[in-house]
Amino acid sequence: MAKPDLVDMYVTASGQIFKDDGESSLAPAFRVIPIAADDSGANTIGVPVGGIYSTSAGVLHVRLA
């Protein structure tokens, strides 16, 4: 079984999330983070269970159901 790639994550003062790309530089961790009010709304826009979405207030959530 292959193990997942684990990389360091960094958040800038402005709230942008970056990951270590393994080549001595940082890359955006997410291209687009979908916005939804709750797990039901995240499901409607196609976020898979375990996927990340944000509320309109900018809080990150993991879809659980």
N, C-alpha and C positions, 0 to 999 in steps of 0.2 A: 504494500500500500504506500503510495506516495505521500509524503508529508507536505502540508501547505507551506508556501513561502511566507516567512515571518519577516517583516521589515519594520524599521523604526518609523514612527509617525511624528510629525512636528506640526504645531499650530503657531501661526504668526500672530503678532499683536493685533492684526486686523481680523483675525478669525479664520484665515485660509488654512486648509489642511493640506500638508505635503507629506510625501513618503520618500524614503531613501531609495533611489532607483538602482543602487548597487554599483554605480559607476562614479562615485564621489560627487554626486549632485543630487538635488531634490527635484521631484516631479509632482505635479498636482495629484493628490490622492484620489480625487473624484472629478470626473468631467462635469457631471451635473448631478445634483442631489435633488430627487423629486420632493415636492411639497405636498403634504396631506395632513388632514386634521387628526386622523387616528388610523388604526390598523385596517379598518373597513375601507376607508378612503384610499389607503395605500394599496390595498388589494385591487380596488377599482382602477387605479392607474398603472397596475402591472408590477408593483414591487413584490418580489417573491418573499415567502416566509424566510426570515433570517436576513433579509435585505435592509438597507438603511434608507430612511427618509427623514425629512425635516418638517417641523410645524412652521406655520407662518411666523412664529416668534423666533425661529432659528435654532430650536432645540432638536438635536439629533435623536432619533428613535430607531430601534431594531424591530421590524415587523415580527410579532410573535404568533399571530393567528391569521 
